[in-house]
Amino acid sequence: MSEPLRIALVGATGLVGRSVIAACMGRHDIRLIGISRREVALPDGARMEMIVADPNRWGEVIAAVEPTALISALGTTMKQVGGDQDAFRAVDQDLVLNTARSAQEAGVRHMVSISSVGADPQSKNFYLSVKGEVDRQLSTMGFKRLDILRPGLLRGERQDDARFAEGLAQVVSPFVDPFLHGKWRAYHSISGKTVAQGALGFAMRKAQGRFTHDYDGICRAAREWLKRGG
C-alpha cells in the first residue's frame, strides 16, 4: 500500500476548511494536518493532527510536518472585521501570502488556494480586487503546481458567522442557478462540501503547472475525489 498523501490545511475553522476535515474522515489515502491560530473542535471520528500556533510560526510548523500539498481556506469578511479594509487585507492577503511563501520555502511543491469567482486585481470591488491580487502573487511564487479555485456563492451552514445577505442568496440561488449559462455559469452557487472535495481532488493531482478552476472544474475534481474512495 502506498504512503498517504500528506496535506496541510490552514483555514480549518471556516465553511470550506471544516468541510475538508469532514471529507477526509475514513480516508486512508490522506494524512491531514491542520494548522490554526486557535483550538478547533473536530467532528467525532476525525483522525488528524491539529497544531495550534501563532501565524508567525506557521512556517516552522509546515517545515516540521513536511506536507506534499497545502490547502488554504483562509478568509474573513468585511462584516467580521467591522468594515476595516486593513484588517481584511491582514487575513485574506497578508496571511495567505505569508503562509504560501513559508510553505514554498519549506519545500511544499503544491498549493491549493480557495479564491472567489470574479477575482481580479483591477476590479473596482474591494473584495474581488484583494482576491485577484492574491491570486496574481501566488502565481509568481514558484510552486511546482498551483490550483486556484474560484467558486461562486458558497452554500452551507457557517458556525458563528451569520450573513444575512448570503443567507438570502442561498434561498434564491436554486431558482437562479438554472438560468446561468455560458460565462455566467461560473457564478453558479456551490456547496462548501463540493469545494472542499474539489480542493482535495486537485491536491491529489500530479501534473505541474498553474491552474484556475471555476464551477465546472471544481465539480469535476470533487467527483474524482469521491471515485478514488480511499
N, C-alpha and C positions, 0 to 999 in steps of 0.2 A: 504493500500500500504506500502511495506517495505521501510525502510530508504535507500537512495542511498549509495553505497559503496564509502567511501572517499579515494581517491588516490592522493598521492603527486607525482609530476613529476619534476625531475631535468634533465637538458639537453634539455630544450624546444626549443632551437634555431636551433638544428640540424635537419637533414632529418627525423629521426625517431621521435624525440620529436615533431616536427611540425605536423607529421602525427598522433601522439597520440591525439593532440589537435583537429585536424580535425575529427578524428574517434569518438570523444566524443560529437560532435555537434549534438544537437537534442536528446541526450540520457537523460533519466530521472533516470536511474539506477546507474549513476555515478556522483559523485561530484569531479571534478578535480581541484587540487590546484597546480599551477606551482610555482616553486622556482627558481629564476635566479639571476645571477650577474648583469644583465643589463636589460633595458626595452626590452620587446618582443612585436612586432607587431602582434596582434591577428587577425585571419580572421574574416570577417564580420559575425555576428551571434553567435560568440563564447560566451558561458556563463560559465565563470570560474573565479577563483581568480588567479592573478599573483602577487606574492610577490617578490620584488627586495630587495636583502640583500647581504652583504658581505658573502662569503662562510664560514668565521669563525663563523658566526651567524646562519648558516643553521640549526644547531641542535636546537637552540632556536625556530626557526620558525616551524620546524617539530613538536616539543613538543607542541607548541601552537595550531597548526591546527589539531593535533591528527588523522592522517590518519591511515586507516587499512593497506594499502599497499603503498609501494614506488616503482615507476618505475624509474630506472636510465638509461637514454640515453646519459649520459655524454661521451665525447670523442673528441679528436682532431686528427690532422695528423702531421706527421713529416714535411710536407711542411709548415703547418701553424705555426709551432714553429721554422722554419728555420733550421731544422735538429738537434736541441738541444735535446738530449735524456733526460736530466734532466727536461727540460720544458715539454716534452711529459709525463714523469712519473708524474709530478706535477698534471696533469689533469687526465690522464687515470688510474693512480694508486692511488696517494695520495688523490685526491679529491673524487674519487669514494669510497675508503675505509673509509675515514674520515666521509663522508656523511652516509655511511652504518652504521658505529659504532654509530653515533649520533642518527640515526633512531632507531636502536636496543635498545639503552639506553633510548630512549623516549617511548618505548613500542610498536613500529611498529612490527607487527607479521610476515609480509610477504614482501619480496623484489623480484622484477623482474629486472634483470640486462641484458643489451644488451652487449654481448661479440663478439666473432668472430669465425667462423669456423677455425679449426686448432689451437686454443688457447692451449698452452702447456708451463708450466713454464720451461721445459727443451729444448724448441725449440731454434735453433740457429738463428732464425729470431727474431730480437729485438721486433718488434710489437707483434708478437704472444707470445713471452715469457712474456711480460708485461701483456697481456690479460690473459694468463694462470695463472700467479701468483695472479692476482686479483681474478680470479675465485676460486683459491685454498683458499685464505684468507677469501673470503666471506663465503665459506662453513664451516668455523670454528666459525662464529660469533653468532650462536645460534638463528637465525630466526626460527620461527615455520615452515615456508615454504620459500624456496628459489628456484626461477626459473631462470636459466641461459640460455639465448638464444644465439645460435651460428650460425647466418646467414652467408651465403656466400656473394658474391658481391651484394651490395645494389644498386638497380635501383631507379632512381627518380631524380628530379631536386633539386639541392642544391642551397642555397642562399649565394652569396658572397664567394663561395668556389669551384672554377673551378678546376677540377682534370683531366688533360689530359689523363693520363693512365687509370683512372677509366672510363672516358667518352668513350674511345676507347673500353674498355672491355664491356661496356654496349651495344655498337653497335654489337660486336662479339657474346655476350652471347646467343642470340636467336638461333644461329647456333651451339653453343657448348652444350648448356643445354640438348638437346635430347640424347646426347651420354654419359651423366653422369649417370652411373648405379652403383649398389652395394654401396661400401663405398664412391665412388666418388659422389653419389647423394647429399651428404651433402654440396657439393660445388656448387650446383645449384644456379644461381642468383635468387634474390628475391626482390620484391619492398619494399621500406621503408614503404609504406602503409600497406602491409601484415604483416611486422614485428611489426608495431605498433598495428594492430588489434590482432595479436597473443599475444603481451605483455599484452594487456587489457584482452584478454581471459584467460590468466594464472592468472592475478590479481584477477579474479572472482572465481578461484578455491579455495576450502576449505581444501582439504586433506593436511596433514602435510608431510614434508619431503624435501629433496634436489633433484632437478631435472635439467637435462641438455637437451636442445632441439635443434635439428638440423632442416634442411629444412622441412622435412615432419611433424614433431611435431609442428613447428611454423604455418604451413599452416592449420593443423587441428584445432589449437586453434583459428586462425583467422576466420575459418568457424563457430566455436562455438560462437564467439563474434557476428558475423553477424546474426546468428539464434536467439540469445537472444533478438534481437531488443532493446527494452527499450523505 
